[in-house]
Amino acid sequence: MAEEQMWIGGEWCAAESGETSDVLNPATGEVMASVPRATEGDVQRCVEASRAALNNADWKSMDPAQRGRILNKMAAATYAKAKELAVIESSNNGKTFREALSEVRYGAWTLEYFAGLTDKIEGSTIPVPGSRLNYTLRQPLGVTAHIVPWNFPLQLALRSIAPALAAGCTVIAKPASWTPLSLLAWSKAMDEADTGLPAGVLQVLTGSGALAGDALAGHSGVDGVVLTGGVPTGKTVMAKASEQLTPVTLELGGKGANIVFPDANLRYAAKAICFGIFMNAGQMCWAGSRLLVHEDIHDELVEAVCAEVSKWPVGPGLEDGVRIGSLVHERHRSEVLEKLEAGLAEGGSLVLGGKALDRDGAFMEATVVTGVDRSHLLFQDELFGPVLAVTSFSSDEEALELANDTPFGLLNGVWTNNLSRAHSFARDLECGMVSINEYPITFPQTAFTGWKHSGIGVEQSQDALRFYTKVKNVNVKL
């Protein structure tokens, strides 16, 4: 069993208390490693080291183009270690190796994308009355805390680390207590690679969200907090950050719908619907956990979805051919099954799956429930597991109303060959992202953003850089 350490101030170290926590492989239940359990003193050490690195001329006065070269070197090192990192990610999270490898490479791509933006963070000149020059500067936000979720442990860490470093901020990343290993391994790879990143600019702190996460969110020395997680966690972090008036970016839950019309390519749609809810065992904020299907094609599409996912083997993520891996923890699987049971008690018909698999590990069957009413738990609540809730509709107006009848607003999919309908739904859906005739899809250069309870702010794209910079207005009397 590996005994991992935290990365603080350019050094690998244990927690101040010496306490550790075990990290499990959810596919086997075996202990993979132990990691330090950070204290408030460790958080303080991190913040002090980040503040010192922020004010150090090696980082503060660095040519922005040089920051870009560093990020490109980090991307290259990530690509070089991609398969090793994917094995760790798969083993610690439970997902398939293929999914993990794709996510590591996406993280490297994100580093490359923001590497190209470091010297393009520009202010503007503003016409004002009189003999004056007026302009704005965009300067680094400062010390940023990144509270990372367990469902995409490395990809979602890099999604926010990359723009923060590109903007000239310093970073404290805290991985989820269940899945810290891939981020620690990536940090070791960055430490060993000759990237030129100054010590203390990037740090990784392990421990519980309740202690380390809250301490970071409420710390007066932290200038910005980025969280990907559930709505209750987001509210807690936002409340802590409000004590210091610290700005936040929150990417929270979702209850995405794939809305399928009779003129859609049903064979292709069925495969994408499966990918959108059963990938990563459904543990995705942007999962298409609702299927809204026109009554004329309801039975045909449900049959196609069930036939498609029935071909997907379930098992340990490192086994060849596996398409659905383990859930992240047996405790999480129990929560998903409890919600599923409560939802079925309200109505609906279980047409596929619905059970835990009788084997070691936190495995669960791919599940499809039809006849789900808009008032049902399965329509409204985010189960965060491999459960698809199916609801039929008869008109465009009803489909739009059903899609918007949720407290969430992250990603929705529209399946139609009617150009007018496609663009009308893209305009009228109450969500941050809409994908037409494919699902799910995103790129480092496109905004990942949610409305309503799905979050505050933007990840990815040039818009993400706005969070990591402060605007300063300068007026000069000539």
KOLBAKOL-561986 format. One record per residue (C-alpha): residue in one letter; z, y, x. Coordinates in pm, 1 decimal. Example, Ala and Ser with C-alpha at 12.3 -4.5 7.8 and 13.67 -1.06 7.14 Angstrom:
<recs>
+------+----------+----------+----------+
| code |       c3 |       c2 |       c1 |
+------+----------+----------+----------+
|    A |    780.0 |   -450.0 |   1230.0 |
|    S |    714.0 |   -106.0 |   1367.0 |
+------+----------+----------+----------+
</recs>
This chain:
<recs>
+------+----------+----------+----------+
| code |       c3 |       c2 |       c1 |
+------+----------+----------+----------+
|    M |      0.0 |      0.0 |      0.0 |
|    A |   -103.6 |    336.7 |    137.9 |
|    E |    156.4 |    609.9 |    178.6 |
|    E |    -32.1 |    930.7 |    110.8 |
|    Q |     73.1 |   1284.7 |    200.2 |
|    M |      4.8 |   1635.6 |     69.8 |
|    W |   -212.4 |   1892.7 |    246.3 |
|    I |    -18.9 |   2217.7 |    290.0 |
|    G |    -94.5 |   2494.2 |    536.4 |
|    G |   -348.6 |   2283.1 |    720.6 |
|    E |   -102.8 |   1996.5 |    776.6 |
|    W |    -40.8 |   1660.8 |    608.6 |
|    C |    319.3 |   1636.0 |    497.0 |
|    A |    569.0 |   1465.9 |    268.6 |
|    A |    755.3 |   1632.2 |    -15.0 |
|    E |   1056.2 |   1841.9 |     75.0 |
|    S |   1279.6 |   1588.0 |    -99.6 |
|    G |   1106.9 |   1285.2 |     49.5 |
|    E |   1055.5 |   1143.3 |   -300.3 |
|    T |    735.1 |    961.7 |   -391.5 |
|    S |    559.3 |    820.1 |   -697.0 |
|    D |    354.7 |    501.5 |   -722.0 |
|    V |    -13.2 |    522.3 |   -818.6 |
|    L |   -165.8 |    230.4 |  -1011.8 |
|    N |   -502.4 |     65.4 |  -1046.4 |
|    P |   -533.0 |     59.7 |  -1428.5 |
|    A |   -775.6 |   -234.6 |  -1423.6 |
|    T |   -517.5 |   -459.6 |  -1257.7 |
|    G |   -182.6 |   -285.8 |  -1298.7 |
|    E |   -129.3 |   -312.8 |   -922.1 |
|    V |     24.1 |    -34.0 |   -714.9 |
|    M |   -244.8 |    122.5 |   -493.7 |
|    A |    -46.2 |    387.5 |   -310.3 |
|    S |    253.0 |    616.0 |   -313.6 |
|    V |    219.3 |    995.1 |   -314.4 |
|    P |    473.4 |   1271.9 |   -259.2 |
|    R |    652.4 |   1409.7 |   -561.8 |
|    A |    643.4 |   1783.6 |   -496.9 |
|    T |    945.7 |   2003.5 |   -560.8 |
|    E |    960.5 |   2373.3 |   -642.9 |
|    G |   1022.4 |   2425.8 |   -272.0 |
|    D |    689.9 |   2256.3 |   -196.2 |
|    V |    517.7 |   2481.4 |   -449.9 |
|    Q |    670.3 |   2781.5 |   -274.8 |
|    R |    543.6 |   2652.8 |     61.4 |
|    C |    195.2 |   2618.6 |    -85.7 |
|    V |    191.8 |   2967.4 |   -233.9 |
|    E |    318.2 |   3124.2 |     88.8 |
|    A |     56.8 |   2939.5 |    294.6 |
|    S |   -217.9 |   3039.0 |     49.3 |
|    R |   -111.3 |   3402.2 |     54.2 |
|    A |   -108.0 |   3403.5 |    434.7 |
|    A |   -455.6 |   3245.7 |    445.4 |
|    L |   -585.2 |   3496.1 |    189.0 |
|    N |   -473.3 |   3788.7 |    405.5 |
|    N |   -582.5 |   3634.0 |    734.7 |
|    A |   -885.9 |   3807.2 |    883.5 |
|    D |  -1043.9 |   3467.2 |    949.0 |
|    W |  -1097.6 |   3436.0 |    573.0 |
|    K |  -1054.0 |   3786.1 |    433.3 |
|    S |  -1308.5 |   3944.7 |    667.3 |
|    M |  -1546.8 |   3651.1 |    684.8 |
|    D |  -1914.4 |   3726.5 |    625.4 |
|    P |  -1986.2 |   3597.9 |    271.3 |
|    A |  -2290.5 |   3414.4 |    403.8 |
|    Q |  -2060.1 |   3226.2 |    641.3 |
|    R |  -1850.3 |   3114.4 |    344.3 |
|    G |  -2172.8 |   2973.8 |    203.8 |
|    R |  -2240.2 |   2781.6 |    524.3 |
|    I |  -1889.0 |   2635.3 |    505.6 |
|    L |  -1944.7 |   2524.2 |    145.7 |
|    N |  -2275.4 |   2364.4 |    243.7 |
|    K |  -2097.3 |   2171.4 |    519.4 |
|    M |  -1835.3 |   2062.4 |    266.6 |
|    A |  -2114.3 |   1946.9 |     34.9 |
|    A |  -2278.2 |   1750.4 |    316.7 |
|    A |  -1947.5 |   1584.1 |    404.1 |
|    T |  -1897.3 |   1496.7 |     36.1 |
|    Y |  -2241.3 |   1336.1 |     12.2 |
|    A |  -2174.2 |   1142.0 |    332.5 |
|    K |  -1848.2 |   1000.8 |    194.0 |
|    A |  -1974.4 |    958.9 |   -164.0 |
|    K |  -1960.3 |    578.6 |   -184.1 |
|    E |  -1616.3 |    558.8 |    -22.6 |
|    L |  -1484.1 |    827.2 |   -257.3 |
|    A |  -1641.7 |    653.3 |   -556.3 |
|    V |  -1460.4 |    328.3 |   -475.8 |
|    I |  -1129.8 |    516.1 |   -468.8 |
|    E |  -1214.2 |    703.5 |   -789.2 |
|    S |  -1313.0 |    385.0 |   -970.4 |
|    S |  -1005.1 |    196.4 |   -853.8 |
|    N |   -759.2 |    474.5 |   -938.9 |
|    N |   -913.8 |    593.4 |  -1266.5 |
|    G |  -1061.3 |    270.5 |  -1404.6 |
|    K |  -1416.4 |    397.6 |  -1457.7 |
|    T |  -1722.8 |    214.9 |  -1333.0 |
|    F |  -1842.1 |    258.8 |   -975.5 |
|    R |  -2175.1 |    391.3 |  -1103.6 |
|    E |  -2002.2 |    663.8 |  -1304.9 |
|    A |  -1770.4 |    750.0 |  -1016.1 |
|    L |  -2057.3 |    775.8 |   -767.9 |
|    S |  -2249.9 |   1003.8 |  -1002.6 |
|    E |  -1945.3 |   1229.5 |  -1037.5 |
|    V |  -1883.7 |   1255.3 |   -662.2 |
|    R |  -2246.8 |   1350.8 |   -606.6 |
|    Y |  -2225.9 |   1602.9 |   -889.5 |
|    G |  -1926.1 |   1756.1 |   -713.6 |
|    A |  -2127.7 |   1784.6 |   -392.2 |
|    W |  -2411.9 |   1945.5 |   -587.3 |
|    T |  -2163.6 |   2196.8 |   -729.0 |
|    L |  -2051.9 |   2290.2 |   -377.5 |
|    E |  -2417.4 |   2339.1 |   -280.2 |
|    Y |  -2484.9 |   2557.0 |   -583.8 |
|    F |  -2195.1 |   2794.1 |   -518.9 |
|    A |  -2273.1 |   2798.8 |   -146.8 |
|    G |  -2589.2 |   2984.3 |   -241.8 |
|    L |  -2398.1 |   3248.9 |   -436.9 |
|    T |  -2140.4 |   3360.1 |   -179.0 |
|    D |  -2346.5 |   3658.9 |    -61.4 |
|    K |  -2471.4 |   3749.8 |   -407.3 |
|    I |  -2143.8 |   3869.1 |   -559.5 |
|    E |  -2241.8 |   4229.8 |   -614.3 |
|    G |  -2098.5 |   4547.8 |   -761.1 |
|    S |  -2302.5 |   4822.2 |   -925.4 |
|    T |  -2358.8 |   5195.5 |   -908.7 |
|    I |  -2282.5 |   5390.3 |  -1224.6 |
|    P |  -2439.4 |   5723.2 |  -1327.1 |
|    V |  -2161.7 |   5972.3 |  -1406.6 |
|    P |  -2158.7 |   6350.6 |  -1466.8 |
|    G |  -2149.4 |   6598.3 |  -1181.1 |
|    S |  -2190.9 |   6563.8 |   -808.4 |
|    R |  -2029.1 |   6221.7 |   -774.3 |
|    L |  -2098.4 |   5872.2 |   -652.1 |
|    N |  -1943.5 |   5603.8 |   -869.6 |
|    Y |  -1960.7 |   5234.6 |   -794.0 |
|    T |  -1779.0 |   4905.2 |   -843.4 |
|    L |  -1660.8 |   4642.7 |   -599.2 |
|    R |  -1602.7 |   4276.8 |   -682.5 |
|    Q |  -1318.4 |   4144.0 |   -470.4 |
|    P |  -1147.9 |   3802.4 |   -457.4 |
|    L |   -896.3 |   3733.5 |   -733.5 |
|    G |   -652.8 |   3594.7 |   -476.1 |
|    V |   -443.5 |   3276.8 |   -473.5 |
|    T |   -571.7 |   3037.4 |   -739.5 |
|    A |   -395.6 |   2730.2 |   -877.8 |
|    H |   -613.2 |   2446.0 |  -1005.8 |
|    I |   -446.2 |   2191.7 |  -1232.9 |
|    V |   -682.3 |   1894.5 |  -1239.8 |
|    P |   -706.9 |   1628.2 |  -1516.0 |
|    W |   -713.4 |   1251.1 |  -1475.5 |
|    N |  -1042.6 |   1171.8 |  -1651.7 |
|    F |  -1280.1 |   1314.3 |  -1386.2 |
|    P |  -1034.3 |   1363.7 |  -1099.4 |
|    L |  -1271.1 |   1470.5 |   -821.9 |
|    Q |  -1564.8 |   1621.1 |  -1009.2 |
|    L |  -1350.3 |   1856.0 |  -1216.4 |
|    A |  -1148.3 |   1955.7 |   -911.3 |
|    L |  -1464.1 |   2053.8 |   -723.6 |
|    R |  -1601.1 |   2228.3 |  -1032.2 |
|    S |  -1337.8 |   2500.2 |   -992.8 |
|    I |  -1266.1 |   2476.8 |   -619.7 |
|    A |  -1628.1 |   2560.5 |   -532.2 |
|    P |  -1653.1 |   2897.5 |   -713.2 |
|    A |  -1303.2 |   2996.5 |   -603.7 |
|    L |  -1390.3 |   2945.8 |   -237.4 |
|    A |  -1730.8 |   3107.7 |   -285.8 |
|    A |  -1558.5 |   3421.6 |   -416.5 |
|    G |  -1321.2 |   3434.3 |   -118.5 |
|    C |  -1009.3 |   3309.3 |   -298.3 |
|    T |   -763.1 |   3055.6 |   -162.7 |
|    V |   -699.3 |   2734.2 |   -352.9 |
|    I |   -398.9 |   2519.2 |   -443.7 |
|    A |   -519.8 |   2204.6 |   -622.5 |
|    K |   -277.7 |   1979.5 |   -808.2 |
|    P |   -432.8 |   1650.2 |   -918.9 |
|    A |   -297.7 |   1458.4 |  -1217.0 |
|    S |     -4.6 |   1234.2 |  -1129.7 |
|    W |   -194.9 |    922.5 |  -1248.3 |
|    T |   -509.0 |    990.5 |  -1042.1 |
|    P |   -446.1 |   1186.6 |   -720.1 |
|    L |   -617.2 |    957.0 |   -471.0 |
|    S |   -981.2 |   1067.6 |   -475.8 |
|    L |   -892.9 |   1435.2 |   -428.9 |
|    L |   -658.7 |   1347.4 |   -143.0 |
|    A |   -929.4 |   1132.5 |     17.2 |
|    W |  -1185.0 |   1410.8 |    -24.6 |
|    S |   -943.1 |   1659.2 |    134.1 |
|    K |   -902.3 |   1426.2 |    431.2 |
|    A |  -1279.4 |   1411.5 |    465.6 |
|    M |  -1294.8 |   1791.0 |    462.9 |
|    D |  -1013.8 |   1810.1 |    718.3 |
|    E |  -1195.4 |   1568.8 |    948.1 |
|    A |  -1536.9 |   1731.7 |    907.3 |
|    D |  -1625.1 |   2034.1 |   1117.0 |
|    T |  -1669.6 |   2269.9 |    819.7 |
|    G |  -1505.5 |   2583.3 |    963.6 |
|    L |  -1273.3 |   2626.3 |    664.4 |
|    P |   -961.0 |   2808.3 |    792.8 |
|    A |   -622.9 |   2636.6 |    758.0 |
|    G |   -436.8 |   2711.0 |    438.2 |
|    V |   -742.7 |   2820.7 |    239.5 |
|    L |   -748.9 |   2485.2 |     56.8 |
|    Q |   -433.0 |   2286.9 |    -20.2 |
|    V |   -353.9 |   1979.8 |   -227.8 |
|    L |    -13.9 |   1935.3 |   -389.0 |
|    T |     87.5 |   1613.0 |   -567.1 |
|    G |    356.1 |   1563.5 |   -827.6 |
|    S |    429.3 |   1593.6 |  -1196.2 |
|    G |    262.6 |   1848.6 |  -1419.3 |
|    A |    594.3 |   1930.1 |  -1581.1 |
|    L |    744.3 |   2038.2 |  -1249.5 |
|    A |    471.6 |   2128.6 |   -999.8 |
|    G |    216.9 |   2236.2 |  -1259.1 |
|    D |    459.0 |   2459.6 |  -1445.5 |
|    A |    592.6 |   2604.9 |  -1120.6 |
|    L |    240.4 |   2698.9 |  -1012.3 |
|    A |    145.5 |   2842.7 |  -1350.5 |
|    G |    452.4 |   3065.3 |  -1363.7 |
|    H |    463.3 |   3169.2 |   -998.3 |
|    S |    442.8 |   3541.4 |   -924.3 |
|    G |    242.6 |   3467.7 |   -609.8 |
|    V |    -39.0 |   3297.0 |   -798.5 |
|    D |   -320.3 |   3527.9 |   -910.0 |
|    G |   -514.2 |   3291.8 |  -1135.6 |
|    V |   -464.0 |   2953.3 |  -1300.6 |
|    V |   -739.0 |   2705.8 |  -1388.7 |
|    L |   -658.3 |   2406.5 |  -1608.1 |
|    T |   -861.8 |   2126.3 |  -1756.5 |
|    G |   -652.5 |   1925.1 |  -1999.8 |
|    G |   -535.2 |   1883.0 |  -2356.4 |
|    V |   -454.5 |   2161.6 |  -2598.7 |
|    P |    -73.1 |   2119.4 |  -2580.7 |
|    T |    -85.6 |   2134.0 |  -2200.2 |
|    G |   -312.6 |   2436.6 |  -2217.1 |
|    K |    -69.5 |   2619.9 |  -2442.8 |
|    T |    220.5 |   2537.6 |  -2209.6 |
|    V |     33.4 |   2658.6 |  -1901.9 |
|    M |    -83.9 |   2973.5 |  -2079.1 |
|    A |    273.6 |   3049.5 |  -2184.6 |
|    K |    399.5 |   3006.7 |  -1828.4 |
|    A |    117.4 |   3219.1 |  -1688.5 |
|    S |    189.0 |   3492.3 |  -1943.3 |
|    E |    529.2 |   3547.8 |  -1782.5 |
|    Q |    347.0 |   3700.9 |  -1484.3 |
|    L |     41.9 |   3821.5 |  -1682.6 |
|    T |   -163.2 |   3577.5 |  -1474.1 |
|    P |   -518.9 |   3524.9 |  -1600.2 |
|    V |   -619.4 |   3171.0 |  -1697.5 |
|    T |   -929.2 |   2962.8 |  -1744.5 |
|    L |   -858.6 |   2676.4 |  -1983.7 |
|    E |  -1102.7 |   2393.8 |  -2051.9 |
|    L |   -933.6 |   2192.3 |  -2322.6 |
|    G |  -1016.3 |   1934.5 |  -2586.6 |
|    G |  -1319.2 |   1860.2 |  -2795.7 |
|    K |  -1439.4 |   1674.3 |  -3103.0 |
|    G |  -1812.4 |   1687.4 |  -3044.2 |
|    A |  -2062.9 |   1577.5 |  -3304.2 |
|    N |  -2405.5 |   1425.7 |  -3264.4 |
|    I |  -2597.1 |   1542.9 |  -3572.1 |
|    V |  -2891.9 |   1311.9 |  -3639.3 |
|    F |  -3176.5 |   1386.7 |  -3880.9 |
|    P |  -3438.0 |   1141.9 |  -4014.3 |
|    D |  -3715.8 |   1282.2 |  -3794.1 |
|    A |  -3527.4 |   1205.3 |  -3471.9 |
|    N |  -3618.7 |    933.9 |  -3223.6 |
|    L |  -3347.3 |    692.4 |  -3339.0 |
|    R |  -3387.6 |    440.2 |  -3058.9 |
|    Y |  -3337.4 |    706.4 |  -2794.1 |
|    A |  -3063.4 |    875.7 |  -2996.5 |
|    A |  -2867.3 |    550.3 |  -3028.0 |
|    K |  -2857.0 |    505.8 |  -2649.5 |
|    A |  -2748.7 |    866.5 |  -2591.6 |
|    I |  -2483.3 |    844.4 |  -2864.3 |
|    C |  -2336.6 |    539.8 |  -2686.6 |
|    F |  -2348.1 |    717.4 |  -2352.2 |
|    G |  -2176.9 |   1020.9 |  -2507.7 |
|    I |  -1878.1 |    831.9 |  -2646.9 |
|    F |  -1841.9 |    510.4 |  -2444.3 |
|    M |  -1904.4 |    647.9 |  -2093.9 |
|    N |  -1573.8 |    675.4 |  -1905.7 |
|    A |  -1426.9 |    468.6 |  -2191.0 |
|    G |  -1450.1 |    775.2 |  -2415.4 |
|    Q |  -1202.8 |    970.5 |  -2202.9 |
|    M |  -1403.3 |   1293.1 |  -2204.6 |
|    C |  -1340.7 |   1633.7 |  -2357.3 |
|    W |  -1711.9 |   1665.8 |  -2433.1 |
|    A |  -1742.7 |   1317.1 |  -2583.1 |
|    G |  -1959.1 |   1287.3 |  -2893.5 |
|    S |  -1675.1 |   1124.7 |  -3083.5 |
|    R |  -1825.8 |   1213.4 |  -3423.2 |
|    L |  -2162.3 |   1089.1 |  -3546.8 |
|    L |  -2297.1 |   1293.2 |  -3836.2 |
|    V |  -2600.0 |   1106.8 |  -3964.6 |
|    H |  -2836.1 |   1173.4 |  -4256.2 |
|    E |  -2777.5 |    927.9 |  -4539.6 |
|    D |  -3141.3 |    808.3 |  -4530.9 |
|    I |  -3100.5 |    664.7 |  -4179.3 |
|    H |  -2726.4 |    592.7 |  -4175.7 |
|    D |  -2738.7 |    214.5 |  -4176.3 |
|    E |  -3032.6 |    193.2 |  -3935.3 |
|    L |  -2870.3 |    419.1 |  -3678.5 |
|    V |  -2524.0 |    259.7 |  -3700.5 |
|    E |  -2684.3 |    -80.4 |  -3649.1 |
|    A |  -2875.8 |     50.5 |  -3347.1 |
|    V |  -2561.5 |    203.2 |  -3193.3 |
|    C |  -2363.0 |   -117.2 |  -3240.6 |
|    A |  -2647.3 |   -326.6 |  -3099.8 |
|    E |  -2677.7 |   -100.9 |  -2794.1 |
|    V |  -2309.2 |    -87.8 |  -2700.0 |
|    S |  -2270.6 |   -460.3 |  -2759.4 |
|    K |  -2488.9 |   -503.1 |  -2449.8 |
|    W |  -2242.0 |   -306.6 |  -2236.4 |
|    P |  -2004.1 |   -538.1 |  -2045.2 |
|    V |  -1640.1 |   -426.8 |  -2026.2 |
|    G |  -1438.1 |   -493.8 |  -1714.1 |
|    P |  -1309.3 |   -366.4 |  -1379.1 |
|    G |  -1517.7 |    -73.4 |  -1268.5 |
|    L |  -1605.6 |   -222.1 |   -928.3 |
|    E |  -1757.6 |   -539.3 |  -1077.8 |
|    D |  -2136.7 |   -556.2 |  -1086.2 |
|    G |  -2296.7 |   -486.2 |  -1421.8 |
|    V |  -1988.6 |   -340.5 |  -1590.6 |
|    R |  -2075.4 |    -47.2 |  -1820.4 |
|    I |  -1730.0 |     29.0 |  -1967.5 |
|    G |  -1431.1 |     32.6 |  -1737.7 |
|    S |  -1058.9 |     42.8 |  -1797.2 |
|    L |   -877.9 |    326.4 |  -1967.4 |
|    V |   -670.3 |    527.3 |  -1723.3 |
|    H |   -331.4 |    375.3 |  -1813.6 |
|    E |   -185.9 |    121.5 |  -2054.9 |
|    R |     28.6 |    398.7 |  -2201.2 |
|    H |   -282.7 |    600.6 |  -2283.8 |
|    R |   -452.5 |    294.6 |  -2435.3 |
|    S |   -150.7 |    244.9 |  -2662.1 |
|    E |   -178.1 |    606.6 |  -2779.8 |
|    V |   -549.0 |    562.1 |  -2858.9 |
|    L |   -485.1 |    239.9 |  -3053.4 |
|    E |   -197.6 |    397.0 |  -3246.3 |
|    K |   -417.2 |    689.9 |  -3352.4 |
|    L |   -697.5 |    451.2 |  -3445.2 |
|    E |   -461.5 |    247.6 |  -3665.0 |
|    A |   -329.4 |    562.9 |  -3832.9 |
|    G |   -683.5 |    684.7 |  -3890.3 |
|    L |   -797.8 |    359.2 |  -4044.6 |
|    A |   -500.9 |    371.8 |  -4280.5 |
|    E |   -653.7 |    691.0 |  -4425.4 |
|    G |   -988.9 |    525.0 |  -4492.3 |
|    G |  -1309.8 |    421.3 |  -4325.5 |
|    S |  -1454.4 |     83.1 |  -4232.3 |
|    L |  -1416.5 |    -74.1 |  -3891.4 |
|    V |  -1761.4 |   -214.4 |  -3807.9 |
|    L |  -1715.2 |   -279.7 |  -3435.7 |
|    G |  -1426.6 |   -332.0 |  -3192.8 |
|    G |  -1088.8 |   -175.1 |  -3260.6 |
|    K |   -869.7 |   -384.7 |  -3032.8 |
|    A |   -728.3 |   -401.6 |  -2682.6 |
|    L |   -891.3 |   -671.8 |  -2473.7 |
|    D |   -674.2 |   -974.5 |  -2405.6 |
|    R |   -677.7 |   -952.0 |  -2026.9 |
|    D |   -498.6 |   -774.3 |  -1746.3 |
|    G |   -558.5 |   -401.4 |  -1731.2 |
|    A |   -589.5 |   -117.3 |  -1982.6 |
|    F |   -914.5 |   -235.5 |  -2140.7 |
|    M |  -1024.8 |   -164.4 |  -2497.6 |
|    E |  -1323.1 |   -261.9 |  -2708.0 |
|    A |  -1592.3 |     -8.8 |  -2791.3 |
|    T |  -1512.3 |     90.5 |  -3148.9 |
|    V |  -1724.6 |    221.3 |  -3438.3 |
|    V |  -1577.5 |    333.3 |  -3772.2 |
|    T |  -1799.3 |    432.4 |  -4066.4 |
|    G |  -1713.4 |    615.6 |  -4389.4 |
|    V |  -1492.8 |    871.2 |  -4212.8 |
|    D |  -1412.2 |   1168.3 |  -4436.9 |
|    R |  -1369.4 |   1520.2 |  -4300.9 |
|    S |   -998.7 |   1514.2 |  -4390.7 |
|    H |   -932.9 |   1197.5 |  -4190.8 |
|    L |   -752.2 |   1189.4 |  -3858.9 |
|    L |  -1053.2 |   1021.7 |  -3696.9 |
|    F |  -1267.9 |   1321.1 |  -3792.3 |
|    Q |  -1025.4 |   1590.8 |  -3682.4 |
|    D |   -816.6 |   1455.0 |  -3392.3 |
|    E |   -925.2 |   1391.6 |  -3035.8 |
|    L |   -841.6 |   1027.0 |  -2963.0 |
|    F |   -973.3 |   1046.7 |  -2604.5 |
|    G |  -1089.5 |    687.5 |  -2612.0 |
|    P |  -1394.0 |    472.0 |  -2696.6 |
|    V |  -1388.0 |    538.3 |  -3072.4 |
|    L |  -1690.3 |    669.2 |  -3266.4 |
|    A |  -1628.0 |    810.7 |  -3616.9 |
|    V |  -1935.9 |    807.5 |  -3843.4 |
|    T |  -1988.1 |   1043.2 |  -4138.9 |
|    S |  -2302.6 |   1074.0 |  -4350.2 |
|    F |  -2458.9 |   1392.3 |  -4490.2 |
|    S |  -2742.0 |   1471.3 |  -4729.8 |
|    S |  -2857.5 |   1823.9 |  -4636.3 |
|    D |  -2882.7 |   2061.3 |  -4341.5 |
|    E |  -2619.0 |   2285.4 |  -4497.4 |
|    E |  -2371.8 |   1997.6 |  -4533.9 |
|    A |  -2438.1 |   1882.5 |  -4177.1 |
|    L |  -2361.7 |   2228.0 |  -4036.9 |
|    E |  -2046.8 |   2260.1 |  -4246.5 |
|    L |  -1921.8 |   1919.9 |  -4131.2 |
|    A |  -1998.7 |   1991.1 |  -3767.3 |
|    N |  -1802.7 |   2316.9 |  -3774.0 |
|    D |  -1508.5 |   2171.1 |  -3970.0 |
|    T |  -1290.8 |   2108.2 |  -3665.8 |
|    P |  -1045.6 |   2316.2 |  -3460.5 |
|    F |  -1254.1 |   2236.5 |  -3151.1 |
|    G |  -1582.6 |   2384.2 |  -3031.1 |
|    L |  -1703.1 |   2241.5 |  -2701.2 |
|    L |  -2034.2 |   2048.5 |  -2711.4 |
|    N |  -2242.6 |   1938.9 |  -3008.8 |
|    G |  -2573.8 |   1753.2 |  -3013.2 |
|    V |  -2864.0 |   1801.2 |  -3253.2 |
|    W |  -3129.6 |   1532.3 |  -3296.0 |
|    T |  -3447.9 |   1650.9 |  -3466.0 |
|    N |  -3814.7 |   1724.8 |  -3397.3 |
|    N |  -3805.4 |   2024.2 |  -3634.3 |
|    L |  -3814.9 |   2326.8 |  -3401.9 |
|    S |  -3684.2 |   2570.5 |  -3662.5 |
|    R |  -3391.0 |   2344.6 |  -3754.2 |
|    A |  -3304.8 |   2285.3 |  -3387.3 |
|    H |  -3280.2 |   2653.8 |  -3302.3 |
|    S |  -3100.2 |   2740.3 |  -3626.4 |
|    F |  -2831.1 |   2483.1 |  -3551.1 |
|    A |  -2807.9 |   2602.3 |  -3189.7 |
|    R |  -2737.3 |   2950.9 |  -3325.1 |
|    D |  -2496.6 |   2854.6 |  -3605.1 |
|    L |  -2285.0 |   2577.6 |  -3449.9 |
|    E |  -1937.2 |   2708.6 |  -3361.9 |
|    C |  -1917.3 |   2577.2 |  -3007.9 |
|    G |  -1978.1 |   2684.6 |  -2649.9 |
|    M |  -2257.2 |   2434.6 |  -2577.6 |
|    V |  -2537.2 |   2274.9 |  -2779.9 |
|    S |  -2770.1 |   2001.2 |  -2655.4 |
|    I |  -3087.8 |   1920.7 |  -2847.9 |
|    N |  -3234.2 |   1569.3 |  -2829.0 |
|    E |  -3011.6 |   1452.2 |  -2541.7 |
|    Y |  -2636.2 |   1407.3 |  -2499.7 |
|    P |  -2425.1 |   1481.2 |  -2302.1 |
|    I |  -2580.2 |   1701.0 |  -2036.3 |
|    T |  -2471.6 |   1979.7 |  -1801.1 |
|    F |  -2561.8 |   2122.0 |  -1459.4 |
|    P |  -2371.6 |   2324.1 |  -1196.8 |
|    Q |  -2587.8 |   2627.3 |  -1281.3 |
|    T |  -2520.3 |   2612.3 |  -1658.3 |
|    A |  -2208.1 |   2741.0 |  -1829.8 |
|    F |  -1951.6 |   2480.9 |  -1934.2 |
|    T |  -1747.9 |   2662.2 |  -2197.1 |
|    G |  -1564.1 |   2600.2 |  -2521.6 |
|    W |  -1485.0 |   2800.2 |  -2832.4 |
|    K |  -1180.9 |   2783.5 |  -3061.7 |
|    H |   -922.0 |   2531.9 |  -2935.6 |
|    S |  -1163.8 |   2401.0 |  -2673.4 |
|    G |  -1071.0 |   2668.4 |  -2427.1 |
|    I |  -1083.9 |   3011.2 |  -2270.8 |
|    G |  -1332.7 |   3114.9 |  -2004.4 |
|    V |  -1628.1 |   2953.1 |  -1830.9 |
|    E |  -1665.1 |   2677.8 |  -1573.2 |
|    Q |  -1984.8 |   2634.0 |  -1369.8 |
|    S |  -2273.4 |   2884.9 |  -1352.4 |
|    Q |  -2267.1 |   3238.3 |  -1217.0 |
|    D |  -2040.1 |   3332.5 |  -1507.5 |
|    A |  -1759.5 |   3125.9 |  -1350.8 |
|    L |  -1754.1 |   3359.5 |  -1052.1 |
|    R |  -1642.4 |   3646.5 |  -1276.4 |
|    F |  -1300.9 |   3483.4 |  -1317.2 |
|    Y |  -1252.8 |   3453.0 |   -941.4 |
|    T |  -1323.7 |   3820.3 |   -870.9 |
|    K |  -1150.4 |   4146.2 |   -963.2 |
|    V |  -1348.9 |   4458.7 |  -1044.0 |
|    K |  -1255.5 |   4779.7 |   -866.4 |
|    N |  -1408.6 |   5112.3 |   -964.4 |
|    V |  -1457.8 |   5373.4 |   -689.5 |
|    N |  -1529.2 |   5739.9 |   -763.9 |
|    V |  -1638.7 |   5978.6 |   -486.8 |
|    K |  -1656.6 |   6356.6 |   -539.5 |
|    L |  -1946.8 |   6474.1 |   -328.2 |
+------+----------+----------+----------+
</recs>
